[in-house]
Amino acid sequence: MPEHRGHGHGRALWRAAMAWGAAHGADYQLLQTEIGGASDRLCQAEGLRSLGFVSVTKL
């Protein structure tokens, strides 16, 4: 939610998830974001790169 952005909560959760995966032997972690959204900007700021995108159409 917009009023909770900018306080570091998402970054702390993201880093905790990455640490948990590393500690439990994950070879990779797959993240899904909305292109240009808050989570996408966070991932870019953390040095991640896009592997592409998928477009979904509702029927």
N, C-alpha and C positions, 0 to 999 in steps of 0.2 A: 504494500500500500504506500502511496506517495509520501504520506506523513511520517513513515518509518524509514525512508531512504536517507542516506547520508550520515547514518549513525554508526556504520561499521558492522551492523548485525549480519548482513548477507555475506560480507567478506569473512567474518569470523566463522559462520556456518560452512562456507565453502572451504576454508582452510582446514577446519576440523574434519570435514568429509574426506579431503585429500589425504590428511594425516592418517585417518582411520584406514583408508584403502591401502596406503603404503604399509602400514603396520600389519595388515592382514594379507599381504602378498598379492595385491591386485597388480596385474600386468598393465592395465590401462583403465581409465574411467571415462565414460561417455556422458557428456552433458548436452542437454537440449535447452536452447534459448530462443527467444523471439529476436529476429534480426533487428538490431538497433535498439532493443529494449534494455531495461536496467540490468538484467542478468547477462546479456550479451556484452554490455560495456564493462561490467565487472570482470568477466572472463578475459576480455581483451586487456584490461588493466593488469591482470595477473599473468599476462604473457602467453595466454592460450591463442591458438589460431584455429580458424574455421576449416573444417574438412568438407564443407559444402552445405547444401540445404535441401530440404524436401518441402514441396508444396502440397498441402492437403486441401481438398475441395469437399465440402459437405454436399451430400446428395439431397 
